[in-house]
Amino acid sequence: MQKRKLGNSNLEVSEIGFGCMGLNSAYSNTLDKQDAIALIQAAVERGVTFFDTAEMYGPFTNEEWVGEALKPYRDRVVIATKFGIKLQDGKQVQDSHPSRIRESVEGSLKRLQTDVIDLYYQHRVDTEVPIEDVAGTIKDLIREGKIKHWGLSEPGVQTIRRAHAVQPVTAVESEYSLWWRRPEEALLPALEELGIGFVPFSPLGKGYLTGSISKDAKFDKSDFRSIVPRFTPEALDTNQVLVDLLKEVANQKQATAAQIALAWLLAQKPWIVPIPGTTKLHRLEENIGAANIELTQDELKRIDEALAQIKVEGDRYPEELEKRTGV
């Protein structure tokens, strides 16, 4: 697999990464520890060098599994994890106070079985803590050798600019896919201007863009999608036209809908690195295969023209969760 650099940094990663969250959290079809470790190691053996986790995935256990799986390959891989969300009375709340960041980094280093974190994201912007204080703490941690690079997850453009002025930001991680294109409005132009890489999560629309989820799909209460407006039966039915478009292009390219969705993302900018997640080896191989598919300018134009005629139904988050983003 080819490599890409995240923005102007020297952080080089495989052009398709691996989002580890779903291995044991957020979705209903999770794995046990040994199967998860085997899948992560299978990804490494197939050329993936970029792995994304967070202290809140699990919580905490996801980092432990990733750390154990990648320990034999530590010099070959880039590990990204996140701080800034904690559990309080059973609920997730933002907390990016400097003391909390230091507590988090020590915990993550231990769970990941590593001496340094390659890329450390603020999981969500904490409106109670000035981003300058966060960036200053990160600057100290970089100086101390505990982390190499830092980033922000789901921030607004003004927050990015303020953070970047204190300590250069290597990457921003936010949702971006064929059915969530808001980053194109303000985020992507700002990242290009500042020389910051972009890491899209949910590049396959939380599984929808694979074409494997019908309007009759039912989601367990433990599955995040059970509370997402975009996954109601009505929305799934209305949005099928988007999957049909992907399948049409895929048939012409002898590919799958998921591969076209990922290839489309890769074609947008050379500093974009999507991180699809999966619990299945054949899906992992399918996702990696997207790196070998090159969409021509004519094909990209045709996809964009078709997309312009499609109105995606349903919000991507419940209102309460959307409030946490873009600040």
C-alpha positions as CSV (number, residue, x, y, z in Angstrom):
1,M,0.0,0.0,0.0
2,Q,1.1,3.5,-0.8
3,K,1.9,6.0,1.9
4,R,0.6,9.5,2.5
5,K,1.9,12.4,4.6
6,L,-0.6,14.2,6.9
7,G,-0.4,17.8,5.8
8,N,3.0,19.5,6.1
9,S,4.1,17.3,8.9
10,N,6.6,14.4,8.4
11,L,4.0,11.9,9.7
12,E,3.7,9.3,7.0
13,V,1.0,6.6,7.2
14,S,-0.6,4.1,4.9
15,E,-3.2,5.7,2.7
16,I,-5.9,3.7,4.3
17,G,-5.8,3.4,8.1
18,F,-7.8,1.2,10.5
19,G,-10.4,2.7,12.9
20,C,-10.4,0.4,16.0
21,M,-13.4,1.8,17.8
22,G,-15.9,-0.8,16.6
23,L,-13.8,-3.8,17.6
24,N,-15.4,-3.6,21.1
25,S,-17.6,-0.5,21.4
26,A,-20.3,1.5,19.7
27,Y,-21.7,-1.3,17.5
28,S,-23.4,-4.6,18.4
29,N,-21.2,-7.0,16.4
30,T,-18.1,-6.7,18.6
31,L,-15.2,-9.1,18.9
32,D,-13.5,-10.8,21.8
33,K,-10.0,-9.7,22.6
34,Q,-8.1,-12.4,20.8
35,D,-10.1,-12.1,17.6
36,A,-9.6,-8.3,17.7
37,I,-5.9,-8.7,18.2
38,A,-5.7,-11.1,15.3
39,L,-7.6,-8.7,13.0
40,I,-5.3,-5.8,13.9
41,Q,-2.3,-7.9,13.2
42,A,-3.8,-9.0,9.9
43,A,-4.1,-5.4,8.9
44,V,-0.4,-4.8,9.7
45,E,0.6,-7.8,7.6
46,R,-1.4,-6.4,4.7
47,G,0.3,-3.0,4.8
48,V,-1.8,-0.9,7.1
49,T,0.4,1.3,9.3
50,F,-2.1,3.7,10.9
51,F,-4.3,2.7,13.8
52,D,-6.9,4.9,15.6
53,T,-8.2,4.3,19.1
54,A,-9.2,6.4,22.2
55,E,-9.2,6.1,25.9
56,M,-13.0,6.3,25.9
57,Y,-13.4,3.3,23.5
58,G,-14.3,0.5,25.7
59,P,-13.7,2.6,27.8
60,F,-10.0,1.9,28.1
61,T,-10.0,-1.7,26.9
62,N,-9.7,-0.7,23.2
63,E,-6.3,0.9,23.9
64,E,-5.2,-2.2,25.8
65,W,-6.1,-4.4,22.9
66,V,-4.5,-2.1,20.3
67,G,-1.3,-1.9,22.4
68,E,-1.0,-5.6,22.8
69,A,-1.7,-6.3,19.1
70,L,0.8,-3.7,17.8
71,K,3.6,-4.3,20.3
72,P,5.5,-6.7,18.0
73,Y,5.2,-4.2,15.2
74,R,5.7,-0.9,17.2
75,D,8.5,0.4,15.0
76,R,6.4,-0.1,11.8
77,V,3.1,1.5,12.8
78,V,1.6,4.9,13.8
79,I,-0.8,4.9,16.7
80,A,-3.3,7.6,17.2
81,T,-5.4,7.9,20.4
82,K,-7.5,10.6,22.1
83,F,-8.0,12.6,25.3
84,G,-10.7,15.0,26.5
85,I,-13.7,12.9,27.3
86,K,-14.2,11.2,30.7
87,L,-17.0,9.2,32.4
88,Q,-18.9,11.1,35.1
89,D,-22.0,9.5,36.7
90,G,-22.2,7.1,33.8
91,K,-22.1,9.8,31.1
92,Q,-19.4,11.0,28.8
93,V,-18.4,14.7,29.5
94,Q,-15.6,16.8,28.0
95,D,-12.6,17.6,30.2
96,S,-9.4,19.0,28.7
97,H,-8.0,20.7,31.7
98,P,-4.2,20.5,31.6
99,S,-4.1,18.2,34.7
100,R,-6.6,15.9,33.1
101,I,-4.6,15.8,29.8
102,R,-1.5,14.7,31.7
103,E,-3.5,12.1,33.6
104,S,-4.8,10.8,30.3
105,V,-1.5,10.6,28.5
106,E,0.1,8.6,31.2
107,G,-2.9,6.1,31.2
108,S,-2.8,5.8,27.4
109,L,1.0,5.3,27.3
110,K,0.6,2.4,29.8
111,R,-2.4,0.8,28.1
112,L,-0.7,1.1,24.6
113,Q,2.5,-0.4,26.0
114,T,4.5,2.4,24.3
115,D,7.0,5.1,25.3
116,V,5.4,7.7,23.0
117,I,2.1,8.4,21.3
118,D,2.5,9.2,17.6
119,L,-0.7,11.3,17.2
120,Y,-2.7,12.6,20.1
121,Y,-6.1,14.1,19.4
122,Q,-8.4,16.2,21.6
123,H,-11.5,13.9,21.3
124,R,-14.0,16.8,21.4
125,V,-13.4,20.5,22.0
126,D,-14.0,21.5,25.7
127,T,-15.7,24.9,25.7
128,E,-14.7,25.3,29.4
129,V,-11.0,25.2,28.7
130,P,-9.4,27.7,26.2
131,I,-7.9,25.9,23.3
132,E,-4.6,27.8,23.9
133,D,-4.3,26.1,27.3
134,V,-4.8,22.7,25.6
135,A,-2.3,23.5,22.9
136,G,0.2,24.8,25.5
137,T,0.0,21.5,27.5
138,I,0.4,19.5,24.3
139,K,3.5,21.6,23.4
140,D,5.0,20.7,26.8
141,L,4.2,17.0,26.2
142,I,5.9,17.0,22.8
143,R,8.9,18.7,24.4
144,E,8.9,16.0,27.1
145,G,8.9,13.2,24.4
146,K,5.5,11.7,25.5
147,I,3.8,12.5,22.1
148,K,5.1,13.3,18.6
149,H,2.1,15.0,16.9
150,W,-1.3,16.3,17.9
151,G,-4.6,16.8,16.4
152,L,-8.3,17.7,17.0
153,S,-11.4,15.7,16.4
154,E,-14.6,17.4,15.1
155,P,-13.4,21.0,15.8
156,G,-14.6,24.2,14.2
157,V,-12.2,26.2,11.9
158,Q,-11.6,29.0,14.4
159,T,-10.6,26.5,17.1
160,I,-8.2,24.9,14.6
161,R,-6.6,28.3,13.8
162,R,-6.2,29.2,17.5
163,A,-4.7,25.8,18.4
164,H,-2.4,25.8,15.4
165,A,-1.0,29.2,16.3
166,V,0.3,27.8,19.7
167,Q,1.4,24.3,18.5
168,P,1.2,23.3,14.9
169,V,-1.6,20.8,14.4
170,T,-0.7,17.7,12.3
171,A,-4.2,16.3,11.6
172,V,-7.9,16.9,12.1
173,E,-10.2,13.9,12.4
174,S,-13.9,14.4,11.5
175,E,-16.6,12.6,9.7
176,Y,-16.5,12.8,6.0
177,S,-18.0,10.6,3.3
178,L,-20.2,10.6,0.2
179,W,-23.2,11.1,2.5
180,W,-21.6,13.6,4.9
181,R,-19.9,16.4,2.9
182,R,-20.1,19.4,5.2
183,P,-16.3,19.4,5.7
184,E,-16.0,20.7,2.1
185,E,-17.6,24.0,3.0
186,A,-15.1,25.5,5.4
187,L,-13.0,22.7,7.0
188,L,-11.1,21.4,4.0
189,P,-10.1,24.8,2.6
190,A,-8.8,25.8,6.1
191,L,-6.8,22.6,6.4
192,E,-5.3,23.1,3.0
193,E,-4.3,26.6,3.8
194,L,-2.7,25.6,7.1
195,G,-1.0,22.5,5.8
196,I,-2.9,20.1,8.2
197,G,-3.8,16.5,7.2
198,F,-7.4,15.2,7.3
199,V,-8.5,11.8,8.7
200,P,-12.1,11.0,7.9
201,F,-13.9,8.7,10.3
202,S,-17.0,6.8,9.3
203,P,-15.8,7.0,5.6
204,L,-18.4,4.2,4.8
205,G,-21.3,6.0,6.5
206,K,-21.2,3.7,9.6
207,G,-21.6,0.8,7.2
208,Y,-24.4,2.1,5.1
209,L,-22.3,2.9,2.0
210,T,-21.2,-0.8,1.8
211,G,-24.7,-1.5,0.5
212,S,-25.3,-4.2,3.1
213,I,-27.9,-2.3,5.2
214,S,-31.5,-2.4,4.0
215,K,-34.4,-0.3,5.0
216,D,-35.6,-3.3,7.2
217,A,-32.4,-3.3,9.2
218,K,-32.8,-3.5,13.0
219,F,-30.2,-2.2,15.4
220,D,-29.6,-3.5,18.9
221,K,-29.8,-1.0,21.7
222,S,-26.1,-1.4,22.2
223,D,-25.5,-0.2,18.7
224,F,-24.9,3.5,18.3
225,R,-26.9,3.5,15.0
226,S,-30.1,2.8,16.9
227,I,-30.3,6.4,18.0
228,V,-29.0,8.0,14.7
229,P,-31.8,9.8,12.7
230,R,-30.0,8.7,9.4
231,F,-30.7,5.1,10.3
232,T,-34.5,5.2,10.7
233,P,-36.3,2.9,8.2
234,E,-37.6,5.9,6.3
235,A,-34.1,7.5,6.0
236,L,-32.5,4.2,5.0
237,D,-35.2,3.7,2.3
238,T,-34.8,7.3,1.0
239,N,-31.0,7.2,0.9
240,Q,-30.9,3.9,-1.0
241,V,-30.5,6.0,-4.2
242,L,-27.0,6.9,-3.0
243,V,-26.0,3.2,-2.6
244,D,-27.5,2.5,-6.0
245,L,-25.2,5.1,-7.5
246,L,-22.1,3.6,-5.8
247,K,-23.1,0.1,-7.0
248,E,-23.5,1.3,-10.5
249,V,-20.0,2.8,-10.6
250,A,-18.6,-0.2,-8.8
251,N,-19.9,-2.6,-11.4
252,Q,-18.2,-0.5,-14.1
253,K,-14.9,-0.6,-12.2
254,Q,-15.2,-4.3,-11.1
255,A,-15.2,-3.1,-7.5
256,T,-17.6,-2.9,-4.6
257,A,-19.6,0.0,-3.3
258,A,-17.4,0.3,-0.3
259,Q,-14.3,0.5,-2.4
260,I,-15.7,3.2,-4.6
261,A,-16.7,5.2,-1.5
262,L,-13.1,5.0,-0.2
263,A,-11.5,5.6,-3.6
264,W,-13.7,8.8,-3.9
265,L,-12.3,10.0,-0.6
266,L,-8.7,9.3,-1.6
267,A,-9.2,11.2,-4.8
268,Q,-10.3,14.4,-3.0
269,K,-6.9,15.5,-1.6
270,P,-3.5,13.8,-1.3
271,W,-3.4,14.5,2.4
272,I,-6.7,12.7,3.2
273,V,-6.4,9.3,5.0
274,P,-9.7,7.6,5.7
275,I,-9.8,5.1,8.7
276,P,-12.6,2.6,8.0
277,G,-13.3,0.1,10.8
278,T,-14.5,-3.5,10.6
279,T,-14.7,-6.7,12.6
280,K,-14.4,-9.0,9.5
281,L,-11.2,-10.0,7.7
282,H,-12.9,-10.0,4.3
283,R,-14.1,-6.5,4.8
284,L,-10.6,-5.4,5.9
285,E,-9.2,-6.8,2.7
286,E,-12.0,-5.2,0.7
287,N,-11.2,-1.8,2.3
288,I,-7.5,-2.1,1.6
289,G,-8.3,-3.0,-2.0
290,A,-9.8,0.5,-2.5
291,A,-6.3,1.9,-2.5
292,N,-5.8,0.2,-5.9
293,I,-8.8,1.8,-7.5
294,E,-8.2,5.0,-9.4
295,L,-11.2,7.1,-10.3
296,T,-10.7,9.2,-13.5
297,Q,-11.6,12.9,-13.6
298,D,-14.5,12.0,-15.8
299,E,-15.7,9.4,-13.3
300,L,-15.3,11.8,-10.4
301,K,-17.3,14.5,-12.3
302,R,-20.1,12.0,-13.0
303,I,-20.3,11.0,-9.4
304,D,-20.4,14.6,-8.2
305,E,-23.1,15.5,-10.8
306,A,-25.2,12.5,-9.6
307,L,-24.6,13.4,-5.9
308,A,-25.9,17.0,-6.6
309,Q,-29.3,15.5,-7.5
310,I,-29.4,13.4,-4.3
311,K,-30.7,14.9,-1.0
312,V,-29.5,12.7,1.9
313,E,-32.3,12.2,4.5
314,G,-31.7,12.3,8.2
315,D,-29.2,14.0,10.6
316,R,-25.9,12.2,11.2
317,Y,-26.2,12.6,15.0
318,P,-28.9,13.1,17.5
319,E,-29.1,16.8,18.4
320,E,-27.3,16.4,21.8
321,L,-24.3,14.8,20.2
322,E,-24.2,17.3,17.3
323,K,-23.9,20.1,19.9
324,R,-20.4,18.7,20.8
325,T,-19.0,19.2,17.3
326,G,-17.7,22.1,15.3
327,V,-16.9,24.4,18.2
